[in-house]
Amino acid sequence: LVLIAAIPFWRLLSSSSAPVAQEAIRLTDSYAILLAQGTAALMVVAAIMAILASPETLARSASSVGEWLCSWPSLRYAMVLAAVSGTLTGVISSYVWEAKPALIDAMAQFVHARYLAEGLLAGPAGLPYEFWVVSNTFVTENGWISQYPPGHIAALAIGFGLGMVWVVCPLLMAVTVAFTSLTADRLFSDDLVVARVGALLFAVSPFLALLAAAHMSHVTAAALIAVAGYCALRARDEHWTWAIAAGLAVGAAFATRPLSGIALGSVMTVGVWATGFAGREHPWRYLVTRLTASFVAALPLVFVVAAYNARFFDSPLNFGYTASFGPSHGFGFHTDPLGNPFGPREGLAFTSSDLAALGYHLLRTPVSVVLVAGLFLALTRRLPLGTRVVAAWALVLIVPLGLYWHHD
């Protein structure tokens, strides 16, 4: 992470003729300049503070803030942050996006959700293709559809059915923040300040709020994974039946964003239960019971997605992305659907660009969040259990996304 954040590997894209590569270089260069200038300015401020304020004064101020944050009951703190985040997302959605989908992904799913709200799995078959189909949608023998899995579409359809679709994503953002805060309190029970400050930063992240406000499916998957993590921790520390709720949430996440559901869901269930495995009287019974319960709970939703794929994309294992773009849409190093080569060089360069952009956008801070996280992981001699879980949660997608050609 430190190397990727500090070295401009994204410049390796300069040899690519793909328009998205040149755009990635231009944007990432601008982020790098902002971060370099911001870091320099922050160091000047830090130097002035070091002269004007003693370490004891700063420590007392920080300690009083930490004590105040930790004085809140766990549920109340989570609900307050959820209200703040949901309101922030709603305001952005209303006043920036005018309560409309802002990107083609969400536009396609919005139209599809309106059909679903009327009791139709798809738009009518036989629509004039040349007048109706736009990017990320197509007509099948069974009707017009968007190319996306049904999970987020179903959530939007509920909103349309209630006449309140505009509230769906702010509400999902509030759910994400609430369960992330509750999860953090359990993961960092020995250092509650970390949990409370982390949850606060999560709740006010401009990156997350803007993405949710644009009605993108990411927030639906995030809410479900946050619920899964909380329920998995309850199953680890309490009764195994909590694993049923965790499995349902992971299954729903798979139905929304399959890669995220599999990768993040595995960390927040199997990974969490593995941390409570050692030292138990019947460790294998403990683990097998929870894994079985979660797997059985997730399975019906997996079957729903398989049936959906079979109806519209000719095979239970064929997703809309592949049906739309062909087999070159998949993972691995090959020529992408747009005709551009994607190899290890491009994988490294795009990953570097993504993480540099994330380092700036996540909190809009003058220092890269990714660089700070990388330095922390590199310099900490022994990572506490909660930190290991969160690090795995954050890092698990880097490799598969590095093997994926689509970077935007």
PyMOL commands that set and color helices and strands:
alter all, ss='L'
color gray80, all
select helices_A, chain A and resi 2-6+9-15+19-52+55-70+74-95+104-117+129-132+150-161+165-187+192-203+206-213+218-237+242-254+258-275+283-313+320-325+327-329+344-361+369-379+385-395+398-402
alter helices_A, ss='H'
color red, helices_A
select strands_A, chain A and resi 137-140+143-146+334-335+341-342
alter strands_A, ss='S'
color yellow, strands_A
deselect
rebuild
show_as cartoon
